[in-house]
Amino acid sequence: YFVLQRRGVPFLNIFVMFGAFIVFCGVGHLFDVWTLWHPAYWLSGVERAATALVSCYTAGSMVTLLPRFLSLRTPEELEAINRKLQREIDRRRQTEEALQNILKGTASVTGEEFFPALVRHLSQAIDVPYALVSETVGNPPEKVRALSSWQNGKLTTEVEYPLTGTPCGQVVRSRQCCNYPEGVAQRFPEDELLDRMEAKSYLGCPLLNVSGEVVGHLCAIDTRPRQDIDRTRRILEIFASRASAELERQRTREALEAMNRHLERRVEERTAEVSRSNQMLEAKAGELQQAIDRLQRTQSQLIQSEKMASLGQLVAGVAHELNNPVSFVYGNINYARDYSRDLFEVLEAYRHSYPHPTDAIAEVMDAVDVDYIQEDFP
């Protein structure tokens, strides 16, 4: 029953063998009593052989399992292991709480507010008086500029300092986390800032962009030697990655904003150039329209001149054609006047001499209306 209920117990076959041995021993005693009245010794012998077989198998198993039995922990060792596990559980719980506190403090902020929130909550989570996040200056980097710094409960920004002779320089140059659990000020005597801080321990992690280049670092400085280095390092590594992503995002945003400003300037310049070109085109179009108007007026004048020239030629031709008969008429009009006057005088003399013309002559005179012609003719 115990084996069926506890299949995960170590050395389960030993429990099975011991249970079988006890059962066979009890059955053997029953057969001993049974043979007092019924001499069935062969049945008792088979049972004792089975008991011996189980006993030998159990002894053999015990020989192979004895080193494993000896390696089992004593109660005192188990108690120490339990205390160690409890401390590890407490450290993990503290780490989780620290991560949750930092996440709660930084999850809802981005941009310029992110880095102050990061160093403030990081300092409170891992219980250090100094925390700093920075970006590198130069290529290769020779300085770092603090994006935000937490110093004894106060935020400071825009601090720039060289990397030579500092633990931050080791972090940037090695491109990996650097840990100095104690004596950091003595290890870097050139760093006067560590002396002013009375620093004893230092832990820093680089900020890497997507290309694997160092763009900054995140560090925590304590005035006491650090014991929980692994926990602090894991927290810094996690938030160094988060800070790297945020710094990369900000730089990308700044690059996009600079590109947008550049494009806006280019668009404004292009717009001004297009406006000037349009004005020039409009001026040219006005000049062209004036030229077209002048050309049309000149063309009209030319056409009018051509018309007048053609008309002059026509008039000259007509005048030339009319000049001869007119000249003929003009040259003979005096003679015609004299002749017509002479004829009218002859006609008048004839009428006085013959007041009663013949019928034929009277009809002709009525038809011609000589009196009207005589009055009308000049």
FENZITA-V461373 format. One record per residue. N is the residue number from 1. RES is the residue in three letters. D_LAST is the distance of its C-alpha to the last C-alpha in Angstrom with 1 decimal. Layout:
# FENZITA-V461373
N | RES | D_LAST
N | RES | D_LAST
This chain:
# FENZITA-V461373
1 | TYR | 172.4
2 | PHE | 171.8
3 | VAL | 170.3
4 | LEU | 168.0
5 | GLN | 166.8
6 | ARG | 166.4
7 | ARG | 164.9
8 | GLY | 163.3
9 | VAL | 166.6
10 | PRO | 167.6
11 | PHE | 170.6
12 | LEU | 170.4
13 | ASN | 172.5
14 | ILE | 175.5
15 | PHE | 175.4
16 | VAL | 175.4
17 | MET | 178.3
18 | PHE | 180.3
19 | GLY | 179.7
20 | ALA | 180.8
21 | PHE | 183.9
22 | ILE | 184.9
23 | VAL | 184.4
24 | PHE | 186.5
25 | CYS | 189.3
26 | GLY | 189.5
27 | VAL | 189.6
28 | GLY | 192.3
29 | HIS | 194.5
30 | LEU | 194.1
31 | PHE | 195.1
32 | ASP | 198.2
33 | VAL | 199.2
34 | TRP | 198.4
35 | THR | 200.7
36 | LEU | 203.7
37 | TRP | 203.8
38 | HIS | 201.8
39 | PRO | 202.4
40 | ALA | 198.8
41 | TYR | 199.0
42 | TRP | 196.3
43 | LEU | 193.7
44 | SER | 194.8
45 | GLY | 194.5
46 | VAL | 190.9
47 | GLU | 189.9
48 | ARG | 191.6
49 | ALA | 189.8
50 | ALA | 186.5
51 | THR | 187.4
52 | ALA | 188.3
53 | LEU | 185.1
54 | VAL | 183.0
55 | SER | 185.0
56 | CYS | 184.6
57 | TYR | 180.9
58 | THR | 180.6
59 | ALA | 182.6
60 | GLY | 180.4
61 | SER | 177.3
62 | MET | 178.8
63 | VAL | 179.5
64 | THR | 175.8
65 | LEU | 174.6
66 | LEU | 177.0
67 | PRO | 174.7
68 | ARG | 171.9
69 | PHE | 174.3
70 | LEU | 175.3
71 | SER | 171.6
72 | LEU | 171.1
73 | ARG | 170.5
74 | THR | 173.1
75 | PRO | 172.4
76 | GLU | 172.0
77 | GLU | 169.5
78 | LEU | 167.6
79 | GLU | 167.5
80 | ALA | 166.1
81 | ILE | 163.5
82 | ASN | 162.6
83 | ARG | 162.2
84 | LYS | 160.0
85 | LEU | 157.9
86 | GLN | 157.6
87 | ARG | 156.4
88 | GLU | 153.9
89 | ILE | 152.7
90 | ASP | 152.4
91 | ARG | 150.4
92 | ARG | 148.1
93 | ARG | 147.7
94 | GLN | 146.9
95 | THR | 144.5
96 | GLU | 142.7
97 | GLU | 142.6
98 | ALA | 141.2
99 | LEU | 138.6
100 | GLN | 137.7
101 | ASN | 137.4
102 | ILE | 135.2
103 | LEU | 133.1
104 | LYS | 132.8
105 | GLY | 131.7
106 | THR | 129.2
107 | ALA | 127.9
108 | SER | 125.4
109 | VAL | 124.0
110 | THR | 121.7
111 | GLY | 119.7
112 | GLU | 120.8
113 | GLU | 123.4
114 | PHE | 125.3
115 | PHE | 127.2
116 | PRO | 128.5
117 | ALA | 129.7
118 | LEU | 131.3
119 | VAL | 133.4
120 | ARG | 134.4
121 | HIS | 135.7
122 | LEU | 137.1
123 | SER | 139.2
124 | GLN | 140.4
125 | ALA | 141.2
126 | ILE | 143.3
127 | ASP | 144.6
128 | VAL | 143.5
129 | PRO | 142.3
130 | TYR | 139.6
131 | ALA | 136.9
132 | LEU | 133.8
133 | VAL | 130.9
134 | SER | 128.7
135 | GLU | 126.0
136 | THR | 126.2
137 | VAL | 124.2
138 | GLY | 123.2
139 | ASN | 123.5
140 | PRO | 126.3
141 | PRO | 127.3
142 | GLU | 129.1
143 | LYS | 128.8
144 | VAL | 128.6
145 | ARG | 126.6
146 | ALA | 128.2
147 | LEU | 126.0
148 | SER | 128.6
149 | SER | 132.2
150 | TRP | 134.9
151 | GLN | 137.5
152 | ASN | 140.2
153 | GLY | 138.1
154 | LYS | 134.9
155 | LEU | 131.7
156 | THR | 130.3
157 | THR | 127.3
158 | GLU | 125.4
159 | VAL | 128.6
160 | GLU | 128.2
161 | TYR | 131.2
162 | PRO | 132.1
163 | LEU | 134.0
164 | THR | 136.3
165 | GLY | 139.9
166 | THR | 139.3
167 | PRO | 140.4
168 | CYS | 136.7
169 | GLY | 136.0
170 | GLN | 138.7
171 | VAL | 137.0
172 | VAL | 133.5
173 | ARG | 134.8
174 | SER | 137.2
175 | ARG | 134.6
176 | GLN | 137.5
177 | CYS | 139.5
178 | CYS | 141.9
179 | ASN | 145.0
180 | TYR | 147.2
181 | PRO | 149.7
182 | GLU | 151.4
183 | GLY | 151.3
184 | VAL | 147.6
185 | ALA | 147.4
186 | GLN | 150.1
187 | ARG | 148.5
188 | PHE | 145.2
189 | PRO | 146.2
190 | GLU | 142.8
191 | ASP | 141.2
192 | GLU | 141.6
193 | LEU | 140.0
194 | LEU | 143.0
195 | ASP | 145.4
196 | ARG | 143.4
197 | MET | 143.5
198 | GLU | 147.2
199 | ALA | 146.3
200 | LYS | 149.2
201 | SER | 147.4
202 | TYR | 144.0
203 | LEU | 142.2
204 | GLY | 138.7
205 | CYS | 136.4
206 | PRO | 133.2
207 | LEU | 129.8
208 | LEU | 128.3
209 | ASN | 124.8
210 | VAL | 123.9
211 | SER | 124.0
212 | GLY | 127.6
213 | GLU | 126.6
214 | VAL | 128.3
215 | VAL | 125.8
216 | GLY | 128.4
217 | HIS | 131.9
218 | LEU | 133.8
219 | CYS | 137.2
220 | ALA | 139.9
221 | ILE | 142.3
222 | ASP | 145.5
223 | THR | 148.0
224 | ARG | 150.8
225 | PRO | 151.9
226 | ARG | 150.4
227 | GLN | 152.6
228 | ASP | 150.2
229 | ILE | 148.2
230 | ASP | 147.3
231 | ARG | 146.0
232 | THR | 143.9
233 | ARG | 142.6
234 | ARG | 141.5
235 | ILE | 139.7
236 | LEU | 137.9
237 | GLU | 136.9
238 | ILE | 135.4
239 | PHE | 133.3
240 | ALA | 132.5
241 | SER | 130.7
242 | ARG | 129.0
243 | ALA | 128.0
244 | SER | 126.7
245 | ALA | 124.5
246 | GLU | 123.2
247 | LEU | 122.6
248 | GLU | 120.8
249 | ARG | 118.7
250 | GLN | 117.8
251 | ARG | 116.9
252 | THR | 114.8
253 | ARG | 113.1
254 | GLU | 112.5
255 | ALA | 111.1
256 | LEU | 108.8
257 | GLU | 107.7
258 | ALA | 107.1
259 | MET | 105.2
260 | ASN | 103.2
261 | ARG | 102.4
262 | HIS | 101.4
263 | LEU | 99.2
264 | GLU | 97.7
265 | ARG | 96.9
266 | ARG | 95.5
267 | VAL | 93.4
268 | GLU | 92.2
269 | GLU | 91.4
270 | ARG | 89.6
271 | THR | 87.8
272 | ALA | 86.7
273 | GLU | 85.7
274 | VAL | 83.7
275 | SER | 82.2
276 | ARG | 81.2
277 | SER | 79.9
278 | ASN | 77.9
279 | GLN | 76.5
280 | MET | 75.7
281 | LEU | 74.1
282 | GLU | 72.1
283 | ALA | 71.0
284 | LYS | 70.2
285 | ALA | 68.4
286 | GLY | 66.3
287 | GLU | 65.5
288 | LEU | 64.7
289 | GLN | 62.5
290 | GLN | 60.7
291 | ALA | 60.4
292 | ILE | 59.1
293 | ASP | 56.5
294 | ARG | 55.5
295 | LEU | 55.4
296 | GLN | 53.2
297 | ARG | 50.9
298 | THR | 50.8
299 | GLN | 50.3
300 | SER | 47.4
301 | GLN | 46.0
302 | LEU | 46.5
303 | ILE | 44.9
304 | GLN | 42.0
305 | SER | 41.8
306 | GLU | 42.0
307 | LYS | 39.3
308 | MET | 37.1
309 | ALA | 38.1
310 | SER | 37.3
311 | LEU | 34.0
312 | GLY | 33.3
313 | GLN | 34.3
314 | LEU | 32.2
315 | VAL | 29.1
316 | ALA | 30.0
317 | GLY | 30.3
318 | VAL | 27.1
319 | ALA | 25.3
320 | HIS | 27.1
321 | GLU | 26.1
322 | LEU | 22.5
323 | ASN | 22.5
324 | ASN | 22.7
325 | PRO | 19.8
326 | VAL | 17.7
327 | SER | 19.0
328 | PHE | 18.4
329 | VAL | 14.8
330 | TYR | 14.5
331 | GLY | 16.5
332 | ASN | 14.6
333 | ILE | 10.9
334 | ASN | 11.2
335 | TYR | 13.0
336 | ALA | 10.6
337 | ARG | 7.8
338 | ASP | 10.8
339 | TYR | 12.2
340 | SER | 9.4
341 | ARG | 9.4
342 | ASP | 13.1
343 | LEU | 13.3
344 | PHE | 11.7
345 | GLU | 14.1
346 | VAL | 16.9
347 | LEU | 16.3
348 | GLU | 16.4
349 | ALA | 19.4
350 | TYR | 21.0
351 | ARG | 20.7
352 | HIS | 22.4
353 | SER | 25.0
354 | TYR | 25.7
355 | PRO | 25.3
356 | HIS | 27.4
357 | PRO | 26.3
358 | THR | 28.7
359 | ASP | 29.1
360 | ALA | 27.8
361 | ILE | 24.5
362 | ALA | 24.2
363 | GLU | 24.8
364 | VAL | 22.1
365 | MET | 19.5
366 | ASP | 20.7
367 | ALA | 20.7
368 | VAL | 17.1
369 | ASP | 15.9
370 | VAL | 13.8
371 | ASP | 13.1
372 | TYR | 11.6
373 | ILE | 9.3
374 | GLN | 8.3
375 | GLU | 7.7
376 | ASP | 6.2
377 | PHE | 3.8
378 | PRO | 0.0
